[in-house]
Amino acid sequence: MTNTAYVLEGKLGAPVLLVANSLGANYSMWDPQIEEWKKNFQVLRYNYRGHGGTPSVGNFATSQDLADDVNELLEALNIKEIYWVGLSLGAMLGLYFAAHYPQKVKALASACFRPNQTSESFAMWEARIKTVAENGISGIVAGTADRWLTEGFRQVNPNIDQALRVMIGANEPDGYMACGHAVKDYDLRPYIGKVCCPVLLIGGQFDGGAPAAEISNLRGVIQNSEYAELPGAHIANLECAVEFTRIVNTFMLAH
């Protein structure tokens, strides 16, 4: 049994492509990709604790807690191995999962994430969690959404921008804070050497929250990795939808 909200769709009998969201988003953020990816994969989308129909489990979680949620979901669906696509928290969790459960991850695409926090970003996450504790989710919607897309893209696509703001505001405070702690305390460095599957690293050229240079630098550390950069901000799969879909599809099919 699993309490995790999920959708499994696509080509029956095909390999499973698990897609993992940004913190604050739900699995509808992958809508631009799904039809293309379904042609070659069974696509498994799911929501974190307190996000999009998955109940919260307290207001604190670690990377291991979130990995346990994935393992529970895979077990419930009798899925033994996956291809993983993650963005932001989903990218961090994918690298954690590939390092700790190497037999389960065939290939990994990790986009728009920080390998570890700086003192400034750690303090920012502490402040953000405190804001949600004191004022609810509404207190962080604008600040979060403003970082997710470039200003130019938002002006041309106000409907996408507005949908993201609604999506962020719909989360349960406890679930957001729990996953926020996992992001705040994340540090890839102790186990990065254990990641042995092929890895596609993706940076957003205008991503202030997850600088592309930090992601591209991992090429020298993760043995079987390659890097691509897209001309977008944090939610690059929406802002650069066609190119994101294509490079991930090409990479996964090659492996």
PLY file of the C-alpha trace (Angstrom):
ply
format ascii 1.0
element vertex 255
property float x
property float y
property float z
element edge 254
property int vertex1
property int vertex2
end_header
0.00 0.00 0.00
1.08 3.55 -0.67
-0.46 6.89 0.26
1.40 8.62 -2.57
-0.73 10.17 -5.32
0.53 9.00 -8.72
-0.31 8.44 -12.38
1.21 5.58 -14.40
0.54 5.85 -18.12
2.12 5.05 -21.46
3.34 2.06 -23.40
2.46 -1.19 -21.64
5.46 -3.40 -21.02
7.89 -0.56 -21.79
10.57 0.58 -19.32
9.33 2.85 -16.52
10.32 6.52 -16.60
9.80 8.05 -13.16
9.50 11.84 -13.14
10.02 13.82 -9.93
8.86 17.40 -9.41
10.25 20.60 -8.03
9.36 21.32 -4.41
6.10 23.27 -4.43
4.94 21.76 -7.74
2.77 18.75 -8.48
3.01 16.25 -11.29
1.03 18.43 -13.70
4.26 20.41 -14.20
5.31 17.62 -16.60
2.28 17.97 -18.89
4.36 19.35 -21.82
6.58 16.25 -21.79
4.19 13.38 -21.16
2.76 12.68 -24.61
6.21 12.41 -26.19
7.71 10.32 -23.38
4.72 7.96 -23.34
5.61 6.77 -26.84
8.59 4.79 -25.53
8.03 4.50 -21.77
5.52 3.87 -19.06
5.67 7.25 -17.34
5.24 7.29 -13.56
4.43 10.71 -12.08
3.95 11.15 -8.36
3.52 13.86 -5.73
5.57 14.49 -2.60
4.15 14.61 0.92
1.61 17.42 1.21
1.64 18.06 -2.54
-1.20 17.36 -4.99
-3.27 14.78 -3.13
-0.47 13.04 -1.21
-1.06 13.51 2.54
1.53 15.26 4.69
3.56 13.22 7.19
4.59 15.81 9.77
6.58 18.94 8.88
10.10 17.46 8.69
11.65 15.04 6.20
15.11 13.95 5.07
16.25 12.79 1.64
16.04 9.24 2.98
12.40 9.75 4.03
11.53 10.90 0.52
13.51 8.00 -0.98
11.53 5.64 1.25
8.31 7.08 -0.23
9.60 6.26 -3.73
10.61 2.74 -2.72
7.18 2.16 -1.18
5.50 3.36 -4.39
7.70 1.17 -6.60
7.02 -1.82 -4.38
3.27 -1.22 -4.48
3.43 -1.14 -8.29
5.87 -4.07 -8.49
8.43 -1.97 -10.41
12.01 -3.25 -10.08
13.97 -0.65 -12.06
13.41 2.83 -13.41
14.76 5.61 -15.55
14.58 8.81 -13.48
13.94 12.40 -14.60
13.97 15.03 -11.86
14.00 18.79 -11.61
15.09 20.78 -8.54
14.16 18.60 -5.52
13.38 15.80 -7.99
16.91 16.08 -9.40
18.49 16.05 -5.94
16.41 13.08 -4.91
17.27 11.26 -8.15
21.00 11.54 -7.44
20.44 10.45 -3.83
18.38 7.48 -5.02
20.87 6.48 -7.74
23.70 6.53 -5.19
21.85 4.55 -2.52
19.86 2.13 -4.74
22.15 1.73 -7.77
20.50 -1.50 -8.85
17.18 0.32 -9.36
18.20 3.30 -11.54
19.16 2.59 -15.17
19.77 6.22 -16.18
19.14 9.61 -14.63
18.42 13.14 -15.86
18.86 15.80 -13.14
17.91 19.40 -13.95
18.12 22.76 -12.19
19.31 21.85 -8.69
21.97 22.70 -6.12
24.41 19.88 -5.25
24.65 21.38 -1.75
23.57 24.59 -0.07
25.75 27.62 0.49
25.49 29.45 3.81
23.29 32.04 2.04
20.94 29.51 0.45
20.75 27.51 3.70
19.66 30.68 5.53
17.15 31.44 2.77
15.57 28.00 3.20
15.42 28.43 6.96
13.64 31.76 6.44
11.25 30.28 3.88
10.30 27.38 6.17
9.77 29.85 9.04
7.53 32.00 6.81
5.34 28.99 5.96
5.19 27.97 9.64
4.04 31.44 10.65
1.97 32.60 7.66
1.04 29.52 5.66
1.85 28.76 2.04
0.53 32.07 0.76
3.58 33.79 2.28
6.00 32.19 -0.19
3.95 31.92 -3.41
5.10 35.17 -5.05
8.77 34.82 -4.08
8.88 31.24 -5.34
7.03 31.79 -8.61
9.07 34.89 -9.44
12.20 32.73 -9.54
10.69 29.90 -11.54
10.46 31.56 -14.97
12.28 34.44 -16.65
10.48 37.77 -16.69
10.24 37.74 -20.49
8.66 34.28 -20.58
6.16 35.22 -17.85
5.03 38.29 -19.78
4.44 36.30 -22.96
2.84 33.34 -21.08
0.87 34.82 -18.17
-1.41 31.76 -18.10
1.55 29.44 -17.35
2.83 31.82 -14.67
-0.60 32.03 -13.05
-1.06 28.24 -13.12
2.25 27.80 -11.29
1.21 30.30 -8.61
-2.04 28.40 -8.06
-0.08 25.13 -7.94
2.32 26.41 -5.26
-0.52 27.85 -3.18
-2.42 24.56 -3.18
0.20 22.67 -1.15
-0.22 21.74 2.51
2.10 23.80 4.75
3.37 20.71 6.59
4.27 18.91 3.37
6.00 21.97 1.97
8.03 22.47 5.15
8.95 18.76 5.32
10.29 18.76 1.77
11.88 22.17 2.39
13.95 20.65 5.20
15.11 17.91 2.83
16.26 20.57 0.35
17.87 22.75 3.03
19.93 19.87 4.43
20.82 18.29 1.08
24.49 17.58 0.39
25.47 15.41 -2.55
29.21 15.43 -1.78
29.46 12.46 0.65
27.97 9.95 -1.82
28.44 11.47 -5.28
31.09 8.84 -6.06
28.47 6.10 -5.69
26.41 7.35 -8.64
27.30 4.87 -11.39
24.42 5.03 -13.87
24.58 7.34 -16.92
23.61 10.89 -15.86
22.36 13.82 -17.93
22.91 17.10 -16.07
20.77 20.05 -17.18
21.27 23.67 -16.18
19.12 26.74 -16.73
21.11 29.67 -18.09
19.01 32.17 -16.09
18.37 30.02 -13.01
19.26 32.16 -9.99
18.28 29.51 -7.44
20.40 26.73 -8.95
23.34 28.27 -10.83
24.14 26.40 -14.04
27.89 26.53 -13.31
27.42 24.42 -10.16
25.61 21.75 -12.19
28.07 21.79 -15.07
30.99 21.38 -12.63
29.61 17.98 -11.63
30.70 16.56 -14.99
34.18 16.28 -13.57
32.94 14.35 -10.53
30.16 12.07 -11.80
31.95 9.51 -13.94
29.38 8.72 -16.64
27.79 12.14 -17.14
27.08 14.76 -19.77
25.77 18.31 -19.53
23.26 20.44 -21.42
22.23 24.04 -20.78
18.88 25.56 -21.68
18.01 29.28 -22.03
15.52 29.31 -19.17
15.17 29.88 -15.44
14.35 27.27 -12.77
11.40 25.35 -14.25
13.24 24.71 -17.50
10.94 21.90 -18.60
8.14 24.48 -18.96
10.15 27.43 -20.24
12.17 25.36 -22.75
9.60 22.60 -23.15
10.40 21.33 -26.65
14.16 21.23 -26.13
13.90 19.74 -22.62
11.59 16.98 -23.88
13.93 16.21 -26.78
17.25 16.06 -24.91
15.85 13.88 -22.12
14.13 11.57 -24.60
17.30 11.21 -26.69
19.43 10.53 -23.61
17.08 7.97 -22.11
16.59 6.08 -25.38
20.37 5.90 -25.81
20.60 4.05 -22.48
0 1
1 2
2 3
3 4
4 5
5 6
6 7
7 8
8 9
9 10
10 11
11 12
12 13
13 14
14 15
15 16
16 17
17 18
18 19
19 20
20 21
21 22
22 23
23 24
24 25
25 26
26 27
27 28
28 29
29 30
30 31
31 32
32 33
33 34
34 35
35 36
36 37
37 38
38 39
39 40
40 41
41 42
42 43
43 44
44 45
45 46
46 47
47 48
48 49
49 50
50 51
51 52
52 53
53 54
54 55
55 56
56 57
57 58
58 59
59 60
60 61
61 62
62 63
63 64
64 65
65 66
66 67
67 68
68 69
69 70
70 71
71 72
72 73
73 74
74 75
75 76
76 77
77 78
78 79
79 80
80 81
81 82
82 83
83 84
84 85
85 86
86 87
87 88
88 89
89 90
90 91
91 92
92 93
93 94
94 95
95 96
96 97
97 98
98 99
99 100
100 101
101 102
102 103
103 104
104 105
105 106
106 107
107 108
108 109
109 110
110 111
111 112
112 113
113 114
114 115
115 116
116 117
117 118
118 119
119 120
120 121
121 122
122 123
123 124
124 125
125 126
126 127
127 128
128 129
129 130
130 131
131 132
132 133
133 134
134 135
135 136
136 137
137 138
138 139
139 140
140 141
141 142
142 143
143 144
144 145
145 146
146 147
147 148
148 149
149 150
150 151
151 152
152 153
153 154
154 155
155 156
156 157
157 158
158 159
159 160
160 161
161 162
162 163
163 164
164 165
165 166
166 167
167 168
168 169
169 170
170 171
171 172
172 173
173 174
174 175
175 176
176 177
177 178
178 179
179 180
180 181
181 182
182 183
183 184
184 185
185 186
186 187
187 188
188 189
189 190
190 191
191 192
192 193
193 194
194 195
195 196
196 197
197 198
198 199
199 200
200 201
201 202
202 203
203 204
204 205
205 206
206 207
207 208
208 209
209 210
210 211
211 212
212 213
213 214
214 215
215 216
216 217
217 218
218 219
219 220
220 221
221 222
222 223
223 224
224 225
225 226
226 227
227 228
228 229
229 230
230 231
231 232
232 233
233 234
234 235
235 236
236 237
237 238
238 239
239 240
240 241
241 242
242 243
243 244
244 245
245 246
246 247
247 248
248 249
249 250
250 251
251 252
252 253
253 254
